[in-house]
Amino acid sequence: MASLNVGNLGEYLREQRRQAQLSLRQLADAAGVSNPYLSQIERGLRKPSADILQQLAKALRISAETLYVQAGILDERDRDEVETRAVILADPLINERQKQVLLQVYESFRKENALDAPEVPGTPDTPDTPEGPAGETPSKTNRT
């Protein structure tokens, strides 16, 4: 049976469960899945749906996006942001209010820096117009 990216997901889930100090049965109960099914996921034998991943994330108090990346559902390019959020949400030394405030500050910095970042021609955020990338008029020497 092909496991796609499920083995990595299973290992990751097991590690998160251990860090949360939950038994397999406790996590299964909290997530609303059967004990054998969760065991199969952790061993890389089953590929859970996005809904099951969301239930597991909620029970583990981590972001569902982190599990989506691990399962190959979410694109890797967003991994840094997802991992940062996951680390914040998983930190046992800060309370829920502090986590939400920290995430809001983090998001505001990301938005601010995205506005300040130089535009790269040909990227999805920079429209190519008939005049050229980002509205620049191409020089006559560059035309063929």
N, C-alpha and C positions, 0 to 999 in steps of 0.2 A: 504494500500500500504506500503510495507516494505521500510524503508529509509536507510538500511545498515548503513553507517557512514556519510550519507548525512546531517543529522541534525547538527552534529558538524561542517561540512563543511559550511553549510548555516550560522550558527552563526558566524563562523570565517570570512566568506566573508563580512557579514554585519558589523562586527567590523572593518575590514580593510577598508571598504568603508567609514565608519564614520570617521575613523582616517584620511583618505585622503580628507575628507570634500567634498565628492561627493554624489549627490543625486542618487537614484536608476536609474533614467532616464539617468543621465550623465554617469554613469558607463556602463549601457547597450549600449549607443551610442558609447562610447570609445572602448568597447570590441566587438562591432559588433553583439550583441545579442538583442533579443527583450526584452522590459521592462517586460512583463508578465513572460517570461521564467526566467529572472534573479530573479524576485520576487519568483517564485516557487523554484528556487535553494536555495535562502536564507531561505525559510520556510521549507526546507527539503523535498519537494515534488518531486523534480527531481534530477537525478544523471547526472551531466554533463560529457561529454567526456573529454579525456585528452586535445584535441585541444581547447575546450571551456575553460577549466581551464587555459591553456596557454594564451589565449586571455585575460581572466580576470586578470591574474597575470601581464601581460604587462600593462594593463590599470591601475592597482593599483600600479604598480612599485614595485612589490614584486617578489620573485622567484617562478617560476612555481612548483618547487620541494616542496615548502611549501604547496601549494594547493594539490599536489599529495599525500603527507603524510596525510593531513586532510581528503582527499577523500578515503584513504585506498589503493591508487594505488601504492605508494612507500612504501617500507619496513620501519618499525619503527626504525630499528637499525641505520639508517642514520639520524634519527630525530635531534640529537644534532647539527650535522654539518649543516643540512638544516635550522634549526632554527637560528643558528648563522649567516648564510648567509642572511637569511630573515631580521633579525634585522638590519644588516649592510645596506642592500639595502633599507630598509624602513625608515632609519633615515633621517629626513628632514633637519637636520643641517649640513650635509656634502654633497658636490657636487658629481657629477657622477665620475669625475676623482679620487677623494679621495676614493670613495667607491670601485672602481676597484683596486686601489693600496692597500687598506686595505684587500680586498679579496685575492689579490696575496700574501701578507705577511702572511695572515692566512693560506692559502694553503701550502706555503713553510714550515711553522712551523709544520703543520700536517704531511707533508711528512718526514721532518727531525725527528720528534718524532716517526713516524712509523718505521723508520729505526733503531732507538735506542731502540725500545721496545723489551723486551725479547720474544722469540718465545715460543708459547704454543703448545705442541705436540697435534696432532689431529685436529688442526684448519685448515681451507682451505688454509691458507698462508704457512703452514708448511707441506711439503710432508712427508708422512709416507713411508719409504723405507723398503726393506726386512731386513735391518740391524736394523731397529727401527726408532722411531721418530727423525727427523732432522739428520739422518745419524748415530745415536749412535748405537753401537754394544751392544745388550742386554747381560747381564751377564749369565753365565751358570746356576746360582742358580735360576734365574727367569723363566727358561724354564720348561714347564710341559710335 
